[in-house]
Amino acid sequence: MRYNITKQSSTKFERMFYELLKELKIPFKHRWMIGGKEVDFLIGKYVIEINGHEQIGQRNHLLAELGYVPIHFQNEEIINNRNNIKNKLKEIYGFYKIS
């Protein structure tokens, strides 16, 4: 899926994450609604949230009940651990393609 992620539709860290997805050629959905909640990115059944803060467990529980796997990356990780995130994305995409 191809998306044009703009400053108006995303945060700086979401745009940085988008560049990683684009570099790895991983299809995704951006700002997708699941169970009445908007999520940052969706790759198959994996919900990726880019956070500048800790997440509420209730939201993760809802996503898990609906069959999704919530994964959170902190803003600092996007800047400082690019290679770790790329490896995690490759792992996620590998599982997604098999399912």
Buried (B, 14 or more C-beta within 10 A) or exposed (E): EEBEBEEEEBBEBBBBBBEBBEEEEBBBBBBEEBEEEEBBBBBBBBBBBBBEEEEEEEBBEBBEEEEBBBBBBBBEBBEEBBEEBBEBBEEBBEEBEEE
